[in-house]
Amino acid sequence: MKSLIDKQFKLTEHNTSIKTEVIAGITTFLTMAYIIFVNPSILSEAGMDYGAVFVATCLAAAVGCLIMGLWANYPIAQAPGMGLNAFFTYGVVLGMGYTWEAALGAVFFSGFCFFLLSIFRVREWIINSIPLSLRLGIAAGIGLFLAMIALKNAGIVVANPATYVSLGDLSEPAAIYALLGFFVITALAYLKVTGAVMIGILGITVIAMVLGHNEYGGLMSMPPSIAPTFMALDLWGALDVAMLSVIFAFLFVDLFDTSGTLVGVAHRGKLLDKDGKLPRIGRAMMADSGASMAGAVLGTSTTTSYIESTAGIASGGRTGLTAVVVAALFLISLFFAPLAGSIPAYATAGALLYVAVLMAGSLAHANWEDPTDAAPVLIAALAMPLTFSIAEGIALGFISYAAIKALSGRFKDLNPAVIVLALLFAAKFLFLD
């Protein structure tokens, strides 16, 4: 048995062991297990069945991790991505008025497009065509978008007819718990405590129960039925013309999120080859896109590679066995549905706010000395939370980048891909909105 595992994952070649890989898998899972609680909480607001989304989340993560581990042989875990799940609910369903079934169809098509890009190896051309400043602005914008959702859900920020938004009542339990959760998670993360986000979520939940602000729903049970979301995607509804920008947004964010995570995690684990490239990147990309399509069929938003995989890498994980262990733990989590159902929205708000901090950190890498780079970064970053749409933020980022560069005479900074996308987005605003 040991020799079969060694042969499958090439443990000896990577100078690792079964014990090390198992520990790495457990570590990675603990750092990303918060998605089990957060994803159903967000998608249920789109009208989806909480229990079914909980099951779909665990299964989609398990499928993605298994493909990544068994086929690509990388210690990189996958699960429904933060930011894209919020865009799914607040941007596409509640904002644009589409059904969650049509939104799942858009997720499926974006995954299929990602799969084709991986097969025909045009992903590198696309990645290299998009300016770094836009990528930084979009990443930060998604972080600010998550922050706005967290603050809104906790009642810390509320609507105001005169100023659009204003400070809510911070004496309310929801606001207090959300802020306390955020403070605890941030402090634990600084202290490098494994599973800081999950500890914060569960800690706030328990405190709220003790103080009588939340009810205990139980710990374990048989998994809920996935029937309400399984195969419920509306592919025809996703082909609406206005949904093209949504499909592009899902695809674009997943493409760059995955590529950045893969390279970053591989660099941390010294898995890059002598030329600084990631071997089997095609398999890793197809694992991601395949998991997204499977997730849409099961009933969850886009599945993507998790940067939290670096926690497992730091614990010694070097092969796909780490990802397989994570998959097994997600499958075990299926039996903890009552616990997931006991998690209140304010307990996950602190986690959302912390994830927002991590994503907004990309602003530090922007070139603020060059206004033709800095302005599009700020436009893309601010547009997402203020329009409550990742798609609109991406569109305004491309338009502003192309327009500012052209008017500044910086034509060398423009490439055909950026020009075409900017024109298409401008046409959408002028003729389709």
C-alpha positions in Angstrom: 0.0 0.0 0.0 2.8 2.4 1.0 4.6 1.7 -2.3 1.5 2.3 -4.3 1.0 5.7 -2.7 4.6 6.5 -3.2 4.4 5.6 -6.8 1.1 7.6 -7.4 2.3 10.8 -5.7 6.1 10.4 -6.1 6.7 11.0 -2.4 10.3 9.9 -2.5 11.1 12.1 -5.5 9.7 15.1 -3.6 11.5 14.2 -0.4 8.3 13.8 1.7 6.3 11.1 3.5 2.8 10.0 4.0 2.8 11.4 7.6 4.1 14.8 6.4 1.5 15.0 3.6 -1.4 14.1 6.0 -0.4 16.8 8.4 -0.1 19.3 5.6 -3.6 18.3 4.3 -5.1 18.8 7.8 -3.3 22.2 8.1 -4.6 23.4 4.8 -8.1 22.2 5.6 -8.2 24.0 8.9 -7.2 27.3 7.2 -9.9 27.1 4.6 -12.7 25.2 6.3 -14.5 28.5 6.9 -15.9 28.3 3.4 -18.2 25.5 4.6 -20.0 28.0 6.8 -19.6 31.2 4.7 -20.6 29.9 1.3 -24.0 28.5 2.2 -24.7 31.7 4.2 -24.0 33.9 1.2 -25.7 31.8 -1.5 -28.8 31.2 0.6 -29.5 34.9 0.3 -29.9 34.3 -3.4 -32.8 32.0 -2.6 -30.9 28.8 -2.7 -31.5 26.0 -0.1 -28.9 26.3 2.7 -28.6 22.6 3.3 -28.2 21.8 -0.4 -25.5 24.5 -0.9 -23.7 23.2 2.2 -23.5 19.7 0.6 -22.6 21.2 -2.9 -19.8 23.2 -1.3 -18.3 20.2 0.4 -18.7 18.0 -2.7 -17.3 20.6 -5.2 -14.3 21.2 -2.9 -13.7 17.5 -2.7 -14.0 17.0 -6.4 -11.6 19.9 -7.1 -9.1 18.6 -4.6 -9.2 15.1 -5.9 -8.6 16.1 -9.5 -5.8 18.4 -8.4 -4.2 15.8 -6.2 -4.7 12.6 -8.3 -4.2 14.1 -11.8 -2.0 17.2 -11.4 -0.2 15.9 -8.3 0.0 19.3 -6.6 -0.7 20.1 -2.9 -3.2 22.8 -3.9 -6.7 22.7 -2.4 -9.8 24.0 -4.1 -13.2 25.1 -3.0 -15.9 27.7 -4.0 -14.1 31.1 -4.1 -14.7 34.1 -1.9 -15.7 37.2 -3.8 -17.2 35.2 -6.7 -19.8 33.8 -4.4 -20.7 37.3 -3.2 -20.9 38.5 -6.8 -23.1 35.5 -7.6 -25.6 36.5 -4.9 -25.4 40.3 -4.6 -24.4 41.2 -8.1 -26.0 38.7 -10.4 -29.1 37.5 -8.6 -30.1 40.4 -6.2 -28.5 43.1 -8.3 -29.2 42.2 -11.9 -32.4 40.2 -11.1 -31.4 36.9 -12.7 -32.5 33.6 -11.1 -29.9 31.7 -9.2 -30.4 28.9 -11.7 -29.3 31.2 -14.5 -26.3 32.3 -12.4 -25.3 28.7 -12.0 -25.5 28.4 -15.8 -23.1 31.3 -16.1 -20.7 29.6 -13.7 -20.9 26.5 -15.8 -20.2 28.4 -19.1 -17.3 30.3 -17.5 -15.8 27.0 -16.3 -16.2 25.5 -19.8 -14.5 28.5 -21.4 -11.7 28.2 -18.8 -11.4 24.5 -19.8 -11.1 25.3 -23.5 -8.5 28.0 -22.8 -6.5 25.5 -20.9 -6.8 22.8 -23.6 -5.7 25.1 -26.4 -3.0 26.7 -24.3 -4.0 30.3 -24.9 -4.2 31.0 -21.1 -0.6 32.4 -21.1 -1.4 34.8 -23.9 -4.5 36.1 -22.1 -2.7 36.4 -18.7 0.2 38.3 -20.3 -2.1 40.6 -22.2 -3.8 42.0 -19.1 -1.7 44.8 -17.5 -0.5 44.2 -14.0 -2.1 47.4 -12.7 -5.6 46.2 -13.7 -5.0 42.8 -12.1 -4.0 44.6 -8.9 -7.0 46.9 -9.0 -9.4 44.0 -9.6 -8.0 41.9 -6.8 -8.3 44.9 -4.4 -11.8 45.7 -5.7 -13.0 42.2 -4.8 -11.6 42.7 -1.3 -13.4 46.0 -0.9 -16.6 44.4 -2.3 -16.4 41.7 0.4 -15.7 44.4 3.0 -18.9 46.3 2.0 -20.9 43.1 2.2 -19.5 42.2 5.6 -20.2 45.7 7.0 -23.7 45.7 5.5 -24.6 42.2 6.8 -23.5 43.1 10.3 -25.4 46.4 10.3 -22.3 48.4 10.7 -23.0 50.2 7.5 -26.6 51.1 6.7 -28.5 52.9 3.9 -29.0 56.6 4.2 -31.2 58.7 1.8 -29.0 61.7 2.1 -25.5 60.2 2.0 -26.2 56.8 0.5 -24.5 55.0 3.4 -23.8 55.9 7.0 -22.7 54.2 10.2 -25.2 51.8 11.8 -26.0 51.2 15.4 -22.8 49.7 16.9 -24.6 48.8 20.1 -26.5 46.1 18.3 -25.4 42.5 19.1 -24.8 41.7 15.4 -22.4 44.6 14.9 -20.6 43.9 18.2 -20.1 40.2 17.4 -19.0 40.9 13.8 -16.3 43.4 15.0 -15.2 41.1 17.8 -14.9 38.2 15.3 -12.8 40.4 13.0 -10.5 41.5 15.8 -10.0 38.0 17.1 -9.4 36.5 13.6 -6.9 39.2 12.7 -5.0 38.8 16.0 -4.9 35.0 15.7 -3.7 35.3 12.1 -0.9 37.7 13.2 0.1 35.2 15.8 0.2 32.5 13.1 -2.5 30.3 14.7 -3.6 27.6 12.3 -7.3 27.8 11.5 -7.6 31.4 12.7 -10.6 32.2 10.6 -12.5 29.1 11.6 -11.7 29.6 15.3 -13.0 33.1 15.0 -16.3 32.0 13.4 -16.9 29.1 15.8 -15.8 31.2 18.8 -18.3 34.0 18.1 -21.0 31.4 17.4 -20.4 29.8 20.9 -20.3 33.2 22.7 -23.6 34.2 21.0 -25.2 30.9 22.1 -24.0 31.3 25.7 -25.4 34.9 25.8 -28.7 33.8 24.3 -28.3 35.6 20.9 -28.1 32.4 18.9 -29.6 28.9 19.0 -27.7 25.6 19.0 -28.8 23.4 16.1 -26.8 20.3 16.9 -23.4 19.0 15.8 -23.7 16.0 13.5 -26.4 14.4 11.3 -26.7 12.7 8.0 -26.0 15.2 5.1 -29.0 17.3 3.9 -30.5 16.6 0.5 -28.7 18.1 -2.5 -31.8 17.7 -4.6 -32.9 21.5 -4.5 -29.7 22.6 -6.3 -28.5 19.4 -8.1 -28.7 19.8 -11.9 -30.8 23.0 -11.4 -28.6 25.2 -13.5 -30.4 27.1 -16.3 -28.0 27.0 -19.3 -30.5 28.7 -21.6 -31.1 31.6 -19.2 -27.3 32.1 -18.9 -27.1 32.8 -22.7 -28.9 36.2 -22.3 -26.8 38.9 -23.9 -26.5 40.9 -20.7 -25.1 37.8 -19.0 -22.0 37.8 -21.2 -20.3 40.3 -19.0 -21.2 38.1 -16.0 -19.7 35.0 -17.6 -16.6 37.0 -18.5 -16.3 38.3 -14.9 -16.5 34.8 -13.5 -14.0 33.6 -16.1 -11.6 36.5 -15.7 -11.4 36.5 -11.9 -11.1 32.7 -11.8 -8.4 32.7 -14.5 -6.2 35.2 -12.7 -7.0 34.0 -9.2 -6.0 30.5 -10.1 -2.9 31.3 -12.1 -1.7 33.6 -9.3 -2.4 31.1 -6.6 -0.7 28.2 -8.5 2.5 30.2 -9.2 2.5 31.7 -5.7 2.0 28.3 -3.9 4.4 26.5 -6.2 7.1 29.1 -5.6 6.6 28.8 -1.8 6.9 25.0 -2.1 9.9 25.2 -4.6 7.8 23.3 -7.2 8.8 25.5 -10.1 11.3 24.1 -12.7 14.7 25.6 -13.5 13.1 28.2 -15.8 10.7 29.3 -13.1 7.7 27.7 -14.7 5.1 25.4 -13.2 5.2 21.9 -14.7 1.8 20.4 -15.5 0.1 23.8 -15.3 -2.3 22.7 -17.9 -3.5 19.8 -15.7 -3.8 22.2 -12.8 -5.8 24.7 -14.8 -8.1 22.0 -16.1 -8.6 20.6 -12.6 -9.8 24.1 -11.6 -12.1 24.6 -14.6 -13.5 21.0 -14.3 -14.2 21.6 -10.6 -16.1 24.8 -11.5 -18.3 23.0 -14.0 -18.9 20.2 -11.5 -19.7 22.8 -8.8 -22.3 24.5 -11.0 -24.0 21.1 -11.6 -24.0 20.4 -7.9 -25.2 23.8 -7.0 -22.5 26.2 -6.0 -20.6 29.2 -7.3 -17.2 29.1 -9.0 -14.6 26.7 -7.5 -11.1 27.9 -7.5 -7.6 27.2 -6.1 -7.0 28.5 -2.5 -4.0 30.6 -1.5 -4.5 29.0 2.0 -2.7 26.0 0.4 0.5 27.8 1.4 -0.3 26.8 5.0 0.0 23.1 4.0 3.1 23.9 2.0 4.7 25.4 5.0 3.9 22.2 6.9 5.8 20.2 4.4 3.2 19.3 1.8 4.8 18.7 -1.6 2.5 16.4 -3.5 -1.1 15.7 -4.5 -1.6 13.5 -1.4 -2.0 16.8 0.6 -4.9 17.8 -1.7 -6.4 14.3 -1.4 -6.4 14.5 2.4 -8.2 17.9 2.2 -10.8 16.2 -0.1 -11.4 13.5 2.5 -11.9 16.1 5.2 -14.4 18.0 3.1 -16.3 14.7 2.7 -16.3 14.1 6.4 -17.6 17.6 6.9 -20.8 16.6 5.1 -21.9 15.1 8.5 -21.6 18.4 10.3 -24.6 20.2 8.6 -26.3 21.1 11.9 -23.2 22.9 13.1 -23.0 24.8 9.8 -26.7 25.8 10.1 -26.0 27.2 13.6 -23.5 29.8 12.3 -25.2 33.2 12.3 -24.4 35.8 9.6 -22.6 38.1 11.9 -20.2 35.3 12.8 -19.1 35.0 9.2 -19.1 38.8 8.7 -15.8 39.1 10.6 -14.3 36.4 8.4 -15.4 38.2 5.2 -13.8 41.4 6.5 -10.6 39.7 7.3 -10.4 38.1 3.8 -11.1 41.6 2.4 -8.0 42.8 4.2 -5.9 40.2 2.5 -7.2 40.9 -0.9 -7.0 44.7 -0.6 -3.3 44.2 0.1 -2.6 44.1 -3.6 -2.9 47.9 -3.6 0.5 48.0 -2.0 2.1 46.7 -5.3 0.5 49.3 -7.6 2.7 51.9 -9.2 1.3 55.1 -7.5 4.1 57.2 -9.0 2.5 56.8 -12.5 -1.0 58.3 -12.6 -1.8 56.4 -15.9 -1.4 53.2 -13.9 -2.7 54.4 -10.5 -6.0 55.9 -11.8 -7.3 52.7 -13.4 -6.3 50.7 -10.3 -8.4 53.1 -8.1 -11.3 53.1 -10.6 -11.5 49.3 -10.7 -11.1 49.0 -6.9 -13.7 51.6 -6.0 -16.2 50.7 -8.7 -16.8 47.1 -7.3 -18.1 48.0 -3.9 -19.8 51.2 -5.0 -21.7 49.5 -7.9 -22.0 46.2 -5.9 -20.7 44.4 -9.0 -17.4 42.8 -9.9 -18.3 42.8 -13.5 -18.9 46.6 -13.6 -15.6 47.2 -11.8 -13.7 45.1 -14.3 -15.4 46.9 -17.2 -14.7 50.4 -15.8 -11.1 49.4 -15.1 -10.5 48.4 -18.7 -12.2 51.5 -20.1 -10.3 53.9 -17.9 -7.0 52.1 -18.5 -7.4 52.3 -22.3 -8.7 55.8 -22.4 -6.1 57.3 -20.0 -3.2 55.5 -21.8 -4.4 56.6 -25.2 -4.9 60.3 -24.2 -1.5 60.3 -22.5 0.2 59.1 -25.7 1.2 55.8 -24.0 0.1 53.6 -26.9 3.0 51.2 -26.2 1.2 50.2 -23.0 -1.9 49.1 -24.9 -2.2 45.8 -26.6 -5.0 44.4 -28.9 -6.7 42.5 -26.1 -7.0 45.5 -23.8 -8.3 47.7 -26.6 -10.9 45.2 -27.8 -12.2 44.6 -24.3 -12.3 48.3 -23.5 -14.4 48.9 -26.7 -16.7 46.0 -25.9 -17.3 47.2 -22.4 -17.9 50.8 -23.6 -20.4 49.5 -26.2 -22.2 47.6 -23.5 -22.6 50.7 -21.3 -23.7 52.8 -24.2 -26.1 50.4 -26.0 -27.1 47.6 -23.7 -27.6 49.1 -20.3 
